[in-house]
Amino acid sequence: MRRAPSRLLQIQKSYKKSSIFIFPKYFTAQFSSLPSINQQDYKTSSNTHLKSCNKTQSLLFSRNLPHFLETPSHNFNTMADPQKPSSQLSSRQRKLNERSKLFEEFEAAKTSDDMIKAFEQMEAIFDKNELGLACLKIGLKLDEEGEYPEKIIDYANRALKIFDENDNGNDLSLPLAMNLQLLGSACYSLSKFNESLGYLNRANRILGKLEEVTSDDGFQIKHVLHAVHLNLANTKNALGRREDAIGNLKKCLEIKEMTLEKDSRELGNAYRDMAEAYVALLSFQDALPYCSKAMEIHKVQLGSNSVEVAHDRRLLGVIYTGLEKHQMALEQNQLSQKVLKNWGLSADLLRAEIDAANMQIALGKFDEAINTLKSVVLQTDKESEDRAMIFVSMAKALCNQDKFVEAKRCLQMACGILSKKEKLSPLEVSEAYMEISMQYETMNEFETAISLLKKAQNMLEKIPEEQHSVGSASARIGWLLLLTGKVQESIPYLEDATERLKENFGSKHFGVGYVYNNLGAAYLELDRPQSAAQVFALAKDIMDTSLGPHHVDSIEACQNLSKAYSAMGSYVLAINFQEKAIEGWRGHGPSANDELKEAQRVLVELKVKASCGPQDKKVLPVHHGRRRSSQADE
């Protein structure tokens, strides 16, 4: 069995998270961004689109769109002279005057409360279509103010009912799509993720149809579509569907590439967001080009010594660390630190210095790392989370020097600080506990490591959007139980880990492959070779896909399959996979001589068993699809 590197099973949140983007806030300030309330035909938006602007501000809707009630059927210029006494006006003219006054109050409203007061008077005069748009605009204003998601849903649902009643099966309405996006956003705020997905998916379908029938460039549609896809990405992340969310983020980026100048600062930020999304998936190679693009743009727009470039460099350091290019990571970190220091950003600088110490540890520069941390710890408060993480990094350096007594003392001080922060910062504390558990594991303190992991897992279970971290904790608990001989106890954790990690990172992620390898080893220990062969086959398929057939872990997956088939007495298959493993080791040249010799020795043993033993047993087929944990063994 092979343990996955710890970085594969724990997602480090060392980069700045993208903020949750709720698109209505970009266009609620100007009500004229919506079609007129009385517009008879708002099934398509071709009359209200704008040409793409050249500047970053193109993401904002223009202020030159038709006003709320300016329609041919209610043109205020056709009204009688407002200076005439009201007694000389017809009832129709008085009604128009009243409508005009209410509309002006509604549009002049500075707060949602003022809008709602005007709306309550409008209900007796305006028709349903007009009230539907007014409800939508109130919902957008509430969202802009950032409060009362339940109230947003009330108004948006009322608008939705009106839009659906007047839809006539067409479903081609930009206001309807905007309203569905608003509902999806509000449901997300209330952690009603499945409801959010339903609204957002419907909005996406409507916008797709509108793009097909729109005669101009669909500028307005693109911006609502951007909001929908970004909300979809956030919601899918919250549901653990991180790989699926990447597709929505790519769509967001495509829209920004179409609507922004190629060197705009905002496009640079979008590239960095994309890089961060891939880092969260541990797909560091995919993250690298996006982060590089972000830094190139920010250098051009803001200069090499800008804060944005410093943040890009820090993220690039994380990516290089993930790619195990630690010297390159340290170089980026040092460049970032210089800028952060010049700008006086002490909090960011402190974290960058902690990152640098961890990079020094990865490079084997333990004394340098300890000196860095000793300097940094003086800048922190005694009870701060930053001080706790400094003690954790200090322990890591000491562990590598076999100074276990000092390392344990550092970890105990870290745990003492963190235990007081559990309710205030459950996510940060649980991640720290997972990191501390790794240090205890290094010192062979397995019971303590398992205890900390279980504590972290219990905290993470209560955070819906952190189910990927629960899977990572399960994987490590299962590994440690297997390592300490508690094989039967390890299986539920490993099986749980595979399901959670597949849901979050996709079925072909290499981290899933590592867990399958450990699960197969557990099945072999329990004399369940058929089950072992099933999961080893899945592991090999994943490793071949994600790492390539010549990667060390892919070769070891071949050897694991050989062991499973040998345990079943199916020596022909066992020999076949062992020969593939030998061919793989040969491809690695002199550096793999020891592994090659051992693989050849095993092959000789297999051939002896095959020649003197009974014929191969009949073996049940090994499927490469989803395996049921309850599947019967041979």
C-alpha positions as CSV (number, residue, x, y, z in Angstrom):
1,M,0.0,0.0,0.0
2,R,1.1,3.5,-0.7
3,R,0.3,6.6,1.2
4,A,-0.6,9.7,-0.8
5,P,1.5,12.7,-0.1
6,S,-0.2,14.8,2.6
7,R,-0.7,17.7,0.2
8,L,-3.0,15.5,-1.9
9,L,-5.3,14.8,1.0
10,Q,-5.5,18.2,2.5
11,I,-6.5,21.3,0.6
12,Q,-4.5,24.2,1.9
13,K,-6.4,27.5,2.0
14,S,-3.2,29.6,1.7
15,Y,-4.5,31.7,-1.2
16,K,-7.0,34.5,-1.1
17,K,-10.5,33.1,-1.7
18,S,-12.6,34.7,-4.4
19,S,-15.6,36.6,-3.0
20,I,-19.0,35.4,-3.6
21,F,-20.2,37.4,-6.6
22,I,-23.9,38.3,-6.6
23,F,-24.5,39.9,-9.9
24,P,-27.6,42.0,-9.2
25,K,-25.5,44.4,-7.2
26,Y,-23.9,45.5,-10.4
27,F,-27.0,46.8,-12.0
28,T,-29.6,47.6,-9.3
29,A,-28.4,51.1,-8.9
30,Q,-29.9,52.1,-12.2
31,F,-33.5,50.9,-12.6
32,S,-33.5,51.8,-16.3
33,S,-31.4,48.7,-16.9
34,L,-34.6,46.7,-17.0
35,P,-37.1,46.9,-19.8
36,S,-40.0,49.3,-19.3
37,I,-42.7,48.0,-17.0
38,N,-45.4,48.7,-19.6
39,Q,-43.5,47.3,-22.5
40,Q,-46.0,45.1,-24.3
41,D,-43.4,42.7,-25.6
42,Y,-40.5,41.9,-23.4
43,K,-40.1,38.4,-24.5
44,T,-36.8,39.2,-26.2
45,S,-34.3,41.9,-25.2
46,S,-33.0,42.9,-28.6
47,N,-34.4,46.4,-28.2
48,T,-32.6,47.0,-24.9
49,H,-29.1,45.7,-25.6
50,L,-26.0,47.8,-25.7
51,K,-22.9,47.6,-27.8
52,S,-19.9,46.4,-25.9
53,C,-17.9,49.2,-24.2
54,N,-14.2,49.3,-24.5
55,K,-13.5,50.0,-20.8
56,T,-13.8,47.9,-17.7
57,Q,-17.0,49.8,-16.9
58,S,-18.6,47.8,-19.7
59,L,-19.6,45.3,-17.0
60,L,-22.1,47.9,-15.7
61,F,-25.3,48.5,-17.5
62,S,-25.6,51.8,-19.3
63,R,-27.8,54.6,-17.9
64,N,-29.2,55.3,-21.3
65,L,-31.7,52.5,-21.5
66,P,-35.5,53.2,-21.6
67,H,-36.9,54.4,-18.3
68,F,-39.2,52.4,-16.1
69,L,-42.5,53.5,-17.6
70,E,-41.5,55.3,-20.9
71,T,-43.5,53.3,-23.4
72,P,-45.5,54.4,-26.5
73,S,-48.8,53.6,-24.7
74,H,-47.8,55.7,-21.6
75,N,-45.8,58.6,-23.0
76,F,-46.0,61.3,-20.5
77,N,-45.5,64.0,-23.2
78,T,-49.0,63.3,-24.5
79,M,-50.5,64.3,-21.2
80,A,-52.3,67.7,-20.7
81,D,-50.6,70.6,-19.2
82,P,-49.8,69.7,-15.6
83,Q,-50.3,73.4,-14.6
84,K,-54.0,73.2,-15.4
85,P,-56.3,72.8,-12.4
86,S,-57.1,69.1,-11.7
87,S,-60.8,69.8,-12.2
88,Q,-60.1,70.5,-15.9
89,L,-58.3,67.2,-16.4
90,S,-60.1,64.1,-17.6
91,S,-60.2,61.0,-15.4
92,R,-57.7,59.3,-17.8
93,Q,-55.3,62.3,-17.5
94,R,-55.6,62.3,-13.7
95,K,-54.9,58.6,-13.6
96,L,-51.8,59.2,-15.8
97,N,-50.7,62.0,-13.5
98,E,-51.1,59.7,-10.5
99,R,-49.2,56.9,-12.2
100,S,-46.4,59.4,-13.1
101,K,-46.1,60.6,-9.5
102,L,-46.0,57.1,-8.1
103,F,-43.4,56.1,-10.7
104,E,-41.2,59.1,-9.9
105,E,-41.4,58.2,-6.2
106,F,-40.5,54.6,-6.9
107,E,-37.6,55.5,-9.1
108,A,-36.3,58.2,-6.8
109,A,-36.4,55.9,-3.8
110,K,-33.0,55.6,-2.1
111,T,-33.8,52.6,0.0
112,S,-35.7,49.4,-0.3
113,D,-38.1,50.6,2.4
114,D,-39.0,53.7,0.3
115,M,-39.4,51.6,-2.8
116,I,-41.8,49.2,-0.9
117,K,-43.9,52.2,0.3
118,A,-44.3,53.5,-3.2
119,F,-45.0,49.9,-4.5
120,E,-47.8,49.5,-2.0
121,Q,-49.6,52.5,-3.6
122,M,-48.8,51.3,-7.1
123,E,-50.6,47.9,-6.5
124,A,-54.0,49.5,-7.0
125,I,-53.1,51.2,-10.3
126,F,-50.5,49.3,-12.2
127,D,-51.2,46.0,-14.0
128,K,-49.7,42.7,-13.3
129,N,-46.8,42.9,-15.8
130,E,-45.8,46.2,-14.4
131,L,-46.0,45.0,-10.8
132,G,-43.9,41.9,-11.7
133,L,-41.1,44.1,-12.9
134,A,-41.5,46.3,-9.9
135,C,-41.2,43.3,-7.6
136,L,-38.0,42.2,-9.4
137,K,-36.5,45.7,-8.9
138,I,-37.4,45.7,-5.2
139,G,-35.7,42.3,-4.9
140,L,-32.6,43.6,-6.7
141,K,-32.5,46.6,-4.3
142,L,-32.8,44.4,-1.3
143,D,-29.9,42.3,-2.7
144,E,-27.9,45.4,-3.2
145,E,-28.4,46.4,0.4
146,G,-27.1,42.9,1.4
147,E,-29.8,42.0,3.9
148,Y,-33.1,40.0,4.3
149,P,-32.7,37.1,1.8
150,E,-36.1,35.8,2.9
151,K,-37.6,39.2,1.9
152,I,-35.8,39.0,-1.5
153,I,-37.3,35.6,-2.1
154,D,-40.8,36.9,-1.2
155,Y,-40.7,39.6,-3.9
156,A,-38.8,37.5,-6.4
157,N,-41.4,34.7,-6.0
158,R,-44.2,37.1,-6.6
159,A,-42.5,38.4,-9.7
160,L,-41.9,34.8,-10.9
161,K,-45.5,33.9,-10.6
162,I,-46.5,36.9,-12.7
163,F,-43.8,36.2,-15.3
164,D,-44.8,32.6,-15.6
165,E,-48.5,33.5,-16.0
166,N,-47.7,35.8,-18.9
167,D,-45.1,33.5,-20.4
168,N,-47.4,31.7,-22.9
169,G,-44.9,28.8,-23.1
170,N,-42.3,31.0,-24.7
171,D,-39.9,31.2,-21.8
172,L,-37.9,33.9,-23.6
173,S,-37.8,36.7,-21.1
174,L,-34.7,38.5,-19.9
175,P,-36.5,39.8,-16.8
176,L,-37.6,36.2,-16.0
177,A,-34.0,35.0,-16.3
178,M,-32.8,37.9,-14.1
179,N,-35.5,37.1,-11.5
180,L,-34.5,33.4,-11.5
181,Q,-30.8,34.4,-11.0
182,L,-31.9,36.6,-8.1
183,L,-33.8,33.7,-6.5
184,G,-30.8,31.4,-7.0
185,S,-28.6,34.0,-5.3
186,A,-30.9,34.4,-2.3
187,C,-31.4,30.7,-1.9
188,Y,-27.6,30.3,-1.8
189,S,-27.4,32.9,0.9
190,L,-29.8,30.8,3.0
191,S,-27.8,27.6,2.2
192,K,-30.7,26.2,0.2
193,F,-28.3,24.9,-2.4
194,N,-30.5,22.5,-4.3
195,E,-33.2,25.1,-4.7
196,S,-30.6,27.5,-5.9
197,L,-29.4,25.1,-8.5
198,G,-33.0,24.6,-9.8
199,Y,-33.5,28.4,-10.4
200,L,-30.1,29.0,-11.8
201,N,-30.2,26.1,-14.3
202,R,-33.6,27.3,-15.6
203,A,-32.1,30.8,-16.0
204,N,-29.2,29.4,-17.9
205,R,-31.6,27.6,-20.3
206,I,-33.6,30.8,-20.9
207,L,-30.5,32.8,-21.6
208,G,-29.2,30.2,-24.0
209,K,-32.4,30.5,-26.0
210,L,-32.2,34.3,-25.9
211,E,-28.7,34.2,-27.3
212,E,-29.9,32.2,-30.2
213,V,-32.7,34.6,-31.2
214,T,-31.0,37.9,-30.4
215,S,-30.1,39.9,-33.5
216,D,-27.3,42.1,-31.9
217,D,-24.3,41.2,-29.8
218,G,-26.4,40.1,-26.8
219,F,-24.4,42.3,-24.4
220,Q,-27.0,42.5,-21.7
221,I,-27.7,38.8,-21.9
222,K,-24.0,38.0,-21.5
223,H,-23.8,39.9,-18.2
224,V,-26.8,38.2,-16.8
225,L,-25.3,34.9,-18.0
226,H,-22.0,35.7,-16.3
227,A,-23.9,36.2,-13.0
228,V,-25.8,32.9,-13.5
229,H,-22.7,30.9,-14.1
230,L,-20.8,32.4,-11.2
231,N,-23.7,31.7,-8.9
232,L,-23.8,28.1,-10.3
233,A,-20.1,27.7,-9.6
234,N,-20.5,28.9,-6.0
235,T,-23.5,26.7,-5.4
236,K,-21.8,23.6,-6.9
237,N,-18.7,24.3,-4.8
238,A,-21.0,24.5,-1.7
239,L,-22.5,21.1,-2.7
240,G,-19.1,19.6,-3.2
241,R,-19.2,19.4,-6.9
242,R,-16.0,21.3,-7.4
243,E,-14.9,19.7,-10.7
244,D,-18.3,20.5,-12.2
245,A,-18.0,24.1,-11.0
246,I,-14.9,24.6,-13.0
247,G,-16.9,24.5,-16.2
248,N,-19.1,27.3,-15.0
249,L,-16.1,29.4,-14.0
250,K,-14.6,28.8,-17.5
251,K,-17.8,30.2,-19.0
252,C,-17.5,33.3,-16.7
253,L,-14.0,33.8,-17.9
254,E,-15.0,33.4,-21.6
255,I,-17.7,36.1,-21.1
256,K,-15.2,38.5,-19.5
257,E,-12.7,37.8,-22.4
258,M,-15.4,38.8,-24.8
259,T,-16.6,42.0,-23.0
260,L,-13.3,43.4,-21.5
261,E,-10.1,44.6,-23.1
262,K,-7.5,41.9,-23.2
263,D,-5.2,43.7,-20.7
264,S,-7.9,45.1,-18.3
265,R,-7.2,44.7,-14.6
266,E,-10.5,43.0,-14.1
267,L,-9.6,40.3,-16.6
268,G,-6.4,39.8,-14.7
269,N,-8.4,39.2,-11.6
270,A,-10.6,36.7,-13.4
271,Y,-7.5,34.8,-14.5
272,R,-6.4,34.7,-10.9
273,D,-9.8,33.5,-9.7
274,M,-9.5,30.6,-12.3
275,A,-6.1,29.7,-11.0
276,E,-7.4,29.7,-7.4
277,A,-10.2,27.4,-8.4
278,Y,-7.7,24.9,-9.9
279,V,-5.5,25.1,-6.8
280,A,-8.6,24.2,-4.7
281,L,-8.8,21.1,-6.9
282,L,-5.1,20.4,-6.4
283,S,-4.7,20.8,-10.2
284,F,-1.6,22.9,-10.0
285,Q,-0.5,22.3,-13.6
286,D,-3.8,23.7,-14.8
287,A,-3.6,26.6,-12.4
288,L,-0.1,27.7,-13.6
289,P,-1.0,29.3,-17.0
290,Y,-3.9,31.3,-15.5
291,C,-1.9,32.7,-12.7
292,S,0.9,33.6,-15.1
293,K,-1.6,35.5,-17.3
294,A,-3.0,37.3,-14.3
295,M,0.5,38.5,-13.3
296,E,1.3,39.6,-16.9
297,I,-1.8,41.8,-17.1
298,H,-1.4,43.2,-13.6
299,K,2.3,44.1,-14.4
300,V,1.2,46.0,-17.5
301,Q,-1.7,47.8,-15.8
302,L,-0.4,48.4,-12.3
303,G,3.4,47.9,-12.4
304,S,5.6,45.1,-11.0
305,N,5.5,46.7,-7.5
306,S,1.7,46.7,-7.2
307,V,-0.2,44.9,-4.5
308,E,-2.1,42.8,-7.1
309,V,1.2,41.5,-8.6
310,A,2.3,40.7,-5.0
311,H,-0.8,38.6,-4.5
312,D,-0.3,36.9,-7.9
313,R,3.3,36.0,-6.8
314,R,2.1,34.6,-3.6
315,L,-0.5,32.4,-5.4
316,L,2.3,31.4,-7.9
317,G,4.3,30.3,-4.9
318,V,1.5,28.1,-3.7
319,I,1.3,26.6,-7.2
320,Y,5.0,25.9,-7.5
321,T,4.9,24.3,-4.0
322,G,2.1,22.0,-5.3
323,L,4.3,21.1,-8.2
324,E,7.2,20.5,-5.8
325,K,9.3,23.3,-7.3
326,H,10.1,24.6,-3.9
327,Q,13.0,26.9,-4.9
328,M,10.9,28.6,-7.6
329,A,8.1,29.0,-5.0
330,L,10.5,30.6,-2.5
331,E,11.7,33.1,-5.2
332,Q,8.2,34.2,-5.9
333,N,7.5,34.5,-2.2
334,Q,10.5,36.7,-1.6
335,L,9.5,39.0,-4.4
336,S,6.0,39.2,-3.0
337,Q,7.3,40.0,0.5
338,K,9.3,43.0,-0.8
339,V,6.2,44.6,-2.3
340,L,4.0,43.8,0.7
341,K,6.6,45.4,3.0
342,N,6.8,48.5,0.9
343,W,3.1,48.9,1.0
344,G,3.0,48.4,4.8
345,L,0.6,45.4,4.5
346,S,1.7,43.7,7.7
347,A,-1.0,41.0,7.9
348,D,-0.3,39.8,4.3
349,L,3.4,40.1,4.9
350,L,3.2,37.9,8.1
351,R,1.4,35.1,6.2
352,A,3.9,35.4,3.4
353,E,6.8,34.9,5.8
354,I,5.1,31.9,7.3
355,D,4.7,30.5,3.8
356,A,8.4,31.2,3.2
357,A,9.4,29.2,6.3
358,N,7.3,26.2,5.0
359,M,9.1,26.5,1.7
360,Q,12.5,26.5,3.4
361,I,11.4,23.3,5.3
362,A,10.5,21.7,2.0
363,L,13.9,22.6,0.7
364,G,15.6,21.0,3.8
365,K,16.7,24.4,5.1
366,F,15.5,23.7,8.6
367,D,17.7,26.1,10.6
368,E,16.8,29.0,8.2
369,A,13.1,28.2,8.6
370,I,13.4,28.1,12.4
371,N,15.2,31.5,12.4
372,T,12.5,32.9,10.1
373,L,9.7,31.7,12.4
374,K,11.4,32.9,15.6
375,S,11.5,36.4,14.0
376,V,7.9,36.2,12.8
377,V,6.4,35.0,16.1
378,L,7.4,38.2,17.8
379,Q,5.0,40.1,15.5
380,T,1.9,38.1,16.7
381,D,-0.5,38.2,19.6
382,K,-0.2,35.5,22.2
383,E,-3.6,34.0,21.5
384,S,-3.7,34.6,17.7
385,E,-4.3,31.9,15.1
386,D,-1.2,33.1,13.2
387,R,0.9,32.3,16.3
388,A,-0.6,28.8,16.5
389,M,0.3,28.2,12.8
390,I,3.9,29.5,13.5
391,F,4.2,26.9,16.2
392,V,2.9,24.2,13.8
393,S,5.6,25.2,11.2
394,M,8.2,25.3,13.9
395,A,7.3,21.8,14.9
396,K,7.6,20.6,11.3
397,A,11.1,21.9,11.1
398,L,12.0,20.3,14.5
399,C,10.5,17.0,13.5
400,N,12.7,16.9,10.4
401,Q,15.7,17.4,12.8
402,D,14.4,14.5,15.0
403,K,13.9,17.0,17.9
404,F,10.7,15.4,18.9
405,V,10.5,16.7,22.5
406,E,10.7,20.3,21.3
407,A,8.3,19.6,18.4
408,K,5.7,18.2,20.7
409,R,6.0,21.3,23.0
410,C,5.3,23.5,20.0
411,L,2.3,21.4,18.9
412,Q,0.8,21.5,22.4
413,M,1.1,25.3,22.5
414,A,-0.6,25.5,19.1
415,C,-3.4,23.2,20.3
416,G,-3.8,25.3,23.4
417,I,-4.4,28.4,21.3
418,L,-6.7,26.7,18.8
419,S,-8.9,25.0,21.3
420,K,-10.2,28.5,22.3
421,K,-11.0,29.4,18.7
422,E,-13.1,26.3,17.7
423,K,-16.4,28.0,17.8
424,L,-15.2,31.3,16.4
425,S,-13.2,29.9,13.5
426,P,-14.2,26.3,13.0
427,L,-12.8,26.0,9.4
428,E,-9.4,27.5,10.2
429,V,-9.1,25.5,13.4
430,S,-10.1,22.2,11.8
431,E,-7.5,22.7,9.0
432,A,-4.9,23.4,11.6
433,Y,-5.8,20.2,13.5
434,M,-5.3,18.3,10.3
435,E,-1.9,19.8,9.8
436,I,-0.9,19.1,13.4
437,S,-2.0,15.5,13.1
438,M,0.5,15.1,10.3
439,Q,3.3,16.1,12.7
440,Y,2.2,13.6,15.2
441,E,2.1,11.0,12.5
442,T,5.7,11.9,11.5
443,M,6.6,11.2,15.2
444,N,4.7,7.8,15.1
445,E,2.2,9.2,17.6
446,F,-0.6,7.6,15.6
447,E,-3.4,7.6,18.3
448,T,-3.0,11.4,18.8
449,A,-3.0,11.9,15.1
450,I,-6.2,9.9,14.6
451,S,-7.8,11.7,17.5
452,L,-7.1,15.2,16.1
453,L,-8.3,14.1,12.6
454,K,-11.6,12.9,14.1
455,K,-12.0,16.1,16.0
456,A,-11.4,18.1,12.7
457,Q,-13.8,15.8,10.8
458,N,-16.6,16.4,13.4
459,M,-16.1,20.2,13.0
460,L,-16.0,20.1,9.2
461,E,-19.2,17.9,9.0
462,K,-21.2,21.0,10.1
463,I,-19.9,23.1,7.2
464,P,-21.8,22.1,4.1
465,E,-19.3,23.5,1.6
466,E,-16.3,21.7,3.3
467,Q,-17.3,18.1,2.5
468,H,-14.2,17.7,0.4
469,S,-12.2,18.3,3.6
470,V,-14.3,15.7,5.4
471,G,-13.3,13.3,2.7
472,S,-9.6,14.2,3.1
473,A,-9.9,13.6,6.8
474,S,-11.6,10.2,6.3
475,A,-8.8,9.2,3.9
476,R,-6.1,9.9,6.4
477,I,-7.9,8.3,9.3
478,G,-8.4,5.2,7.2
479,W,-4.8,5.2,6.2
480,L,-3.6,5.5,9.8
481,L,-6.0,2.8,11.0
482,L,-4.7,0.5,8.3
483,L,-1.1,1.3,9.2
484,T,-1.7,0.5,12.8
485,G,-3.3,-2.9,12.0
486,K,-6.9,-1.9,12.6
487,V,-7.9,-3.1,9.1
488,Q,-11.6,-3.7,9.6
489,E,-12.0,-0.4,11.3
490,S,-10.2,1.4,8.4
491,I,-12.5,0.2,5.6
492,P,-15.6,2.4,6.4
493,Y,-13.4,5.5,6.5
494,L,-11.6,4.6,3.2
495,E,-14.9,3.8,1.5
496,D,-16.4,7.1,2.7
497,A,-13.4,9.0,1.5
498,T,-13.6,7.6,-2.0
499,E,-17.3,8.6,-2.4
500,R,-16.8,12.1,-1.0
501,L,-13.6,12.8,-3.0
502,K,-15.2,11.6,-6.2
503,E,-18.2,13.9,-5.6
504,N,-15.9,16.8,-5.0
505,F,-13.0,16.3,-7.4
506,G,-14.3,13.9,-10.0
507,S,-13.9,10.2,-10.3
508,K,-10.5,10.5,-12.2
509,H,-8.7,12.6,-9.7
510,F,-5.4,11.1,-8.6
511,G,-6.2,11.6,-4.9
512,V,-9.1,9.2,-5.4
513,G,-6.7,6.7,-6.9
514,Y,-4.4,6.8,-3.8
515,V,-7.4,6.1,-1.5
516,Y,-8.5,3.2,-3.8
517,N,-5.0,1.7,-3.4
518,N,-5.2,1.8,0.3
519,L,-8.7,0.4,0.2
520,G,-7.4,-2.5,-2.0
521,A,-4.6,-3.1,0.5
522,A,-7.2,-3.4,3.3
523,Y,-9.3,-5.9,1.3
524,L,-6.2,-8.0,0.7
525,E,-5.4,-8.0,4.4
526,L,-8.9,-9.3,5.1
527,D,-8.6,-12.0,2.4
528,R,-11.0,-10.4,0.0
529,P,-9.0,-10.5,-3.2
530,Q,-11.9,-10.0,-5.5
531,S,-12.8,-6.8,-3.8
532,A,-9.1,-5.8,-3.8
533,A,-8.8,-6.4,-7.6
534,Q,-11.9,-4.3,-8.2
535,V,-10.5,-1.2,-6.4
536,F,-6.9,-1.8,-7.6
537,A,-8.3,-1.8,-11.2
538,L,-10.1,1.5,-10.5
539,A,-6.9,2.9,-9.0
540,K,-4.8,1.9,-12.0
541,D,-7.4,3.4,-14.4
542,I,-7.3,6.7,-12.5
543,M,-3.5,6.8,-12.2
544,D,-3.1,6.1,-16.0
545,T,-5.5,8.9,-16.8
546,S,-4.4,11.5,-14.4
547,L,-0.6,10.8,-14.0
548,G,0.2,8.7,-17.1
549,P,0.9,5.0,-17.4
550,H,4.7,5.5,-16.8
551,H,4.3,7.3,-13.5
552,V,5.7,5.5,-10.4
553,D,2.2,5.3,-8.9
554,S,0.7,3.9,-12.1
555,I,3.4,1.2,-12.1
556,E,2.7,0.4,-8.5
557,A,-1.0,0.1,-9.3
558,C,0.0,-2.6,-11.8
559,Q,1.9,-4.5,-9.1
560,N,-1.1,-4.2,-6.8
561,L,-3.3,-5.8,-9.4
562,S,-0.7,-8.6,-9.8
563,K,-0.9,-9.2,-6.0
564,A,-4.7,-9.4,-6.0
565,Y,-4.8,-11.9,-8.9
566,S,-2.0,-13.9,-7.4
567,A,-4.1,-14.1,-4.1
568,M,-7.0,-15.4,-6.2
569,G,-4.7,-18.0,-7.8
570,S,-5.1,-16.4,-11.2
571,Y,-1.4,-16.5,-12.1
572,V,-1.8,-15.8,-15.8
573,L,-3.3,-12.3,-15.0
574,A,-0.9,-11.8,-12.2
575,I,2.1,-12.5,-14.4
576,N,0.7,-10.2,-17.1
577,F,0.4,-7.2,-14.8
578,Q,3.8,-7.9,-13.2
579,E,5.4,-7.9,-16.6
580,K,3.8,-4.5,-17.3
581,A,5.2,-3.2,-14.1
582,I,8.7,-4.5,-15.0
583,E,8.5,-2.8,-18.3
584,G,7.5,0.4,-16.5
585,W,10.4,0.3,-14.1
586,R,12.8,-0.3,-17.0
587,G,11.6,3.0,-18.5
588,H,12.8,4.9,-15.4
589,G,16.5,3.8,-16.0
590,P,19.2,3.4,-13.3
591,S,17.2,5.4,-10.7
592,A,14.7,2.5,-10.5
593,N,17.2,-0.4,-10.4
594,D,16.1,-1.5,-6.9
595,E,12.4,-1.5,-7.8
596,L,13.2,-3.4,-11.1
597,K,15.1,-6.1,-9.3
598,E,12.3,-6.6,-6.8
599,A,9.7,-6.7,-9.5
600,Q,11.7,-9.3,-11.4
601,R,12.1,-11.4,-8.3
602,V,8.3,-11.4,-7.8
603,L,7.8,-12.4,-11.4
604,V,10.0,-15.4,-11.0
605,E,8.0,-16.5,-7.9
606,L,4.7,-16.1,-9.9
607,K,6.0,-18.2,-12.7
608,V,7.1,-20.9,-10.3
609,K,3.6,-20.9,-8.7
610,A,2.0,-21.0,-12.1
611,S,4.1,-24.0,-13.2
612,C,3.7,-26.2,-10.1
613,G,0.2,-25.1,-8.9
614,P,-3.3,-26.0,-10.2
615,Q,-4.8,-24.3,-13.2
616,D,-6.0,-20.7,-12.8
617,K,-9.2,-20.3,-10.9
618,K,-12.1,-18.8,-12.6
619,V,-12.0,-15.1,-11.8
620,L,-15.1,-12.9,-11.7
621,P,-14.8,-9.9,-14.1
622,V,-13.3,-6.7,-12.8
623,H,-15.3,-3.7,-13.8
624,H,-13.8,-0.3,-14.1
625,G,-17.1,1.5,-13.2
626,R,-18.5,2.5,-9.8
627,R,-18.1,-0.1,-7.2
628,R,-20.8,-0.9,-4.6
629,S,-19.3,-1.3,-1.2
630,S,-21.7,-4.1,-0.4
631,Q,-20.6,-6.1,-3.4
632,A,-20.0,-9.8,-2.5
633,D,-16.5,-11.2,-2.7
634,E,-15.6,-14.3,-4.5
